[in-house]
Amino acid sequence: MTDHQVFNLGDMVLQSGLTCPKARLVYKTYGELAADKSNVIVYPSAFGGQHGDMEWIVAEGRPLDPTKYFIVIINMFGNGLSSSPSNALPPFDRARAPKFTIYDNVLAQHRLLTEVFGVERIALIFGRSMGALQAFHWGALFPEQVARICCICGAARAAPHNRLFLQGLEAALTADDAWRDGWFESPPWRGILAMARIYAGWAMSQAFYREETWRQTGHASMEDFVIDRWEGFLRRRDANDILAMLWSWDQADISANDIYQGDFDAALGSIQAKALVMPSESDLYFRVEDNRREVARMPNAELRPIKSIWGHMAGSWPESVADGQFIDAAVHELLDSEMP
């Protein structure tokens, strides 16, 4: 038995010009859809995450409250559940799997909401990290249909420094001799572990390690924390899937499509949704200053940084209690607010 549902998209032509045969989105819903379909919250997944990793914040009393809202967690392409290199059909599998942009993801998600649930207006798109990239895209691509967006530790496009970080992760993974250009016979564990070590240093702030905040996660040492949280996280994912998600992240840009044709300011200015943009002050790759410049070009946006030493992971884990409370209060306020 499974705890999710599958939306079959058919053969899907992507921005790259390639076709993903029998494309699919895996999703899970919580709560009941209101008769007027006004209570929908879309919660797209982040890098490496699947719906089971994300549903801990779907709880009564929290912003994503299934007693009030109909919440749809959607697994992004490449995460091993929705269409991904690891589950694709030959000859478009493994190293030859077509690459999905964030634009591709959001167009498919829009089809899910309209074709399966008949939803024309979404109360909130709630996204963290790569989920925030998707939230920004939702706001720009479907401005008439999105009432609110909340973007936590993300951006409207990947900044140059952010992209360099991603290229470093890819270089570490693919340096493993077992990689074989994606046609590996056994997982390239050395590359994955090297990538995990780099990721652990970027995802958390310097202060997080200096103050030994990893003790709050129940770990006995920094090494214990890195092996459990970061090596464990990446070892659960297929190497081709990891690189597919990194590529989607690297290419993210709300203006990189036929609608805006690279006009980033126009894309930001088109977002009608009431937007709450919440970077972490100690995030090392989604920087507050990048969000500040984006918010200045959005007509109904507020920048509300999270004062945290948890880096990019501010509010992303249950142990980050204060950050979670700060985010919850802000999102409750957003959901209760009148629309412009």
N, C-alpha and C positions, 0 to 999 in steps of 0.2 A: 504494500500500500504506500502511496505517496501523500505528502502533505501540501501539494501544490497543484496548479492547473497549467495547461499548455494551450497557448494560442498559436495555431498554425497559420503562418503568413503566406504559404505557397512559395514559389520561386521568386525571390526578392532581388531586384536589380539595385545595386548599391552605388554610392557616389563614385566609387573607384571604377565603375563600368563593368565590374564582374557581377555575376549572379550567384547568390547563395541558394542552392537548391533546397527546397522544403524547409525554409527558415522557420524558426519558432521562438516564441518568447515564453519563458516560464515565469509564473507569477503566483502570488498568494493574496487572498483577501481576508480582511478582518472587519467585523461589524456588519451592519445592514445598510444597504443603499436606500436612502430616503425616497419617498414616492415622487418628489419633485427633482430628485437626483442632484440636490444642492450640497450634499455633505461629503464630497469626494476629496480625499487626500491621496496624492500619488507620491510614493517614496521609492525612487530609483536606487539601485545598488551602487556601491562604490568599488574601488579597485580591490579585486580579490574576494569581495564579500558576496555571500549568497543570502537569501531571505532568512534562513535560520540564524545567521549571525546578527541580523538587524532587528529582529522582532522583540528584543528585550525592552525597547522603548515604547512599544505598542501596549499601553496599559491604561486602565481607568485612572483618571486624575492627571495624566500627562497630556501634552498637546495632541499626541496621536492616540486619542481615546476611542476605543472601539465601541463604547456605549453611546457615543455621539456621532462619530464619523465612520464613513466607509473607506477603509485604508487599503490601498493596492500597492504592495511591494512588488516591484518589477526587477527581475534579474537582467542585468545588462548583457549584451552580446559579448562573448568571450569569457564569461565567468564559469563555464563548465556545465551550466544548466541550460540556459538559452543557447542558441546556435553558437558554437565555439569550434576551434580547431580540433579539440579532443573528441567531439561527437559529430563532426561533419561527415558527409558522405563523399567517398572517392568520386572523381579525382580532386575535389575541392576540400581535402582534409589535411590535417597536420600542417606541414610547412607550406602547402599550397592553398590553405584556407583563405577565403577572401577577407579583407580587412574592413571592419566596420568603423565608421566615424560616429561621433556623438550625434550628428545630424541623422544618420541612419537609425540610431537607437531611438531617438525621439519621434521620428516619423512612424516607426513600428509601434511605439507605445501609444501614439495618438490613435492609430488604427485599433489597437486593443480597447481603448476607452470608448471609442465611438461605435465600433462594430459589435463588441461583446456586451457592453453595458449601456449603450445609447447615451453616453454622457457628452454634453455639449459645453458645459461650464465646470471648471475644476476649482474647488475652494482653495486648495493649497498644493503647490509642488514643494516637497520638503527634501532637500538633498545635502549630503555631506561629501566633501572631497570630490570624487568623480560624479557622485550624485548631484553635487552642486553645479558641476559643469552642465549636467543634463537639465537642471532646474533653470539655469540661465537660458539655455537653448529653448526650452518650452516657452519661456516668456517672450523671446524674440520671434520664434516661428509661429506661435499661435497666440498673439497678443489679445485677441478678442475672447479667447476661451479660458484664460488663466486669471483668476481673481488675485491670487497672492503667490509669491515665491519666497522661500527661505533658503538661503545659500550659506552653508556653514563650511568654512575652511575650503573654499573653492574659488573659481573665477569664471569670467566670461570667455576667457581664452588662456591657453598655457603661455606664461611669460617666458622670455628667453632663458633666464636662469633656471626656471622650473624645467624647461625642456632639456637643458644640459644635465640636470640631475637625473632625468629619466634615461638619457643616453648613457650615463654612467652605469645605471642599473642594468640596462640591456647589455652593455659591454662586459660586465662581470659575469652575467649568466652565459652568454654565448662564447666566452673564452674557454669554457670547459671542452676538452677534447671529445667528450661524449655527446656534445650538442649535435654535431653532424648536420649543420644547417637546418635543424628542425626535424630530421629523419632519424632521431635517436632510437636505438634499440632498447636502452635502459635509461631512466631519467638522468639528466646531467646534474647529479646531486651537488658536486663541488661548486658548480656555477650558481645553483640555487642558494646554497649556503653562503657563498660570497655575497650574493645580492642581498640576502637577509641581513648580513652584518652591516652593509652600507645603509640599508633602509633603516635599521635600528638607530643609526646615528643621525639620520635626517628627520625621521618622523617625530622623535622626541627632542625637546630643547636641551641646551647645555645645562640649564638650571635643574631640569628634571633629573639628570644624572648627578649633578653636583650635590643636590639635596637628598639624594638616594630615595627619590619618590617612588621608585619601583618597589619599595617595601610595602606600599599601600596596595599593590597588586598581589601580595602574598608570596613574593619571591625572596629567597635568602641572599641573593647576590645579583649584581648586574649581569653576570654571565648566565645565571639561572633565568633571569628575565629575558635576555636576548634569545637564548635557545628555545625557551617555551613559547614566548609570544611571537617572535619574528621568524625563527627557523620553522617553528611549528606551523605558523600561518602559511608560509610559502610552500612548505612541503605537502600541504593538502591540495595544491593546485598543479595542473599540468604545465610544463614549461612553455609550450606553444600558446596555451591560454594566457599565461602571464604576459608574454610578449605581445599578444593581440590586444590586451587591455592597455599595456603601456603605449602602444601605437595609437590607440583611440584617444588616450589622454594627451599625448604629444601633439596630435593634430587638432585638438579642440579649439574652436574659434566660432563664435556665434555668427560671424559675418562670412564664413567660408562656405557659401552656397549661392545658388542662382538668384535668391531673393535679394541679398544685400551685396553680392559681388565684391566682397572684401571691404566694404565700407563699415568699419567697426563702430564708428560714432553713430551712424544711422541705425545700426542694429541695436545698440544700447538705447538710443532714443525712442525706438519703437516699442519697448517693453512697457506696456500699460499697467501691468500687475503692480500691486502694492508690494514692494520688495524689501526684505530684511536681509542685509548682507552682514554676516558675522564671521570675520576672520579671527584667528587666534593671534594674539600679540606676539607669541613666541614661535609661530609656525615658520619653519625655515624655507619653505618653498612656495606656499601661497601667502604672499606678503600683504600686510595691511595697506601699504601704499598703492599696490596694484588695484585693490578693491576701492580705495578712495577715489582713484581716477575714474573707475567704472561708474561708481555711484553718482559722481558729479555729472555724468552724461545721461543718467536715467531719471525720468520725470517724477517717479513716485517711490524713490528708494531711500532707505536709511542705512547708514553704516554704524554698526554697533559691535566694536571689537570685544573679544572675550579676554579678560585679564587672567591669563593662565600660564603655568610653566609646563603644561602637558604638550606643548608644541602642536603639531598637526592633529594630534589625537585628542585635543580638548573636547570633552563631552562625548567622545566616541566609545568609551568603555564605562561599565558601571562603577568602577572604582573612582572615576573622576567626578566625584559627587558635587562639589561646588560649581564646577563648570556646567554640569548637567542642570543644576537648579537655575543658573543664570540663563541658559538657553531656553529651558522650559518657560520661565517667566516671560521672556521676550516673545516666544512663539505663541503663548496664550494671548498676549497683548495683540499680536498680529491677527490672530484668528478672531478676536473680539472687536477689532477695529472696523469702522465703516470704510467702504470702498470710495476711492476718489471719483 
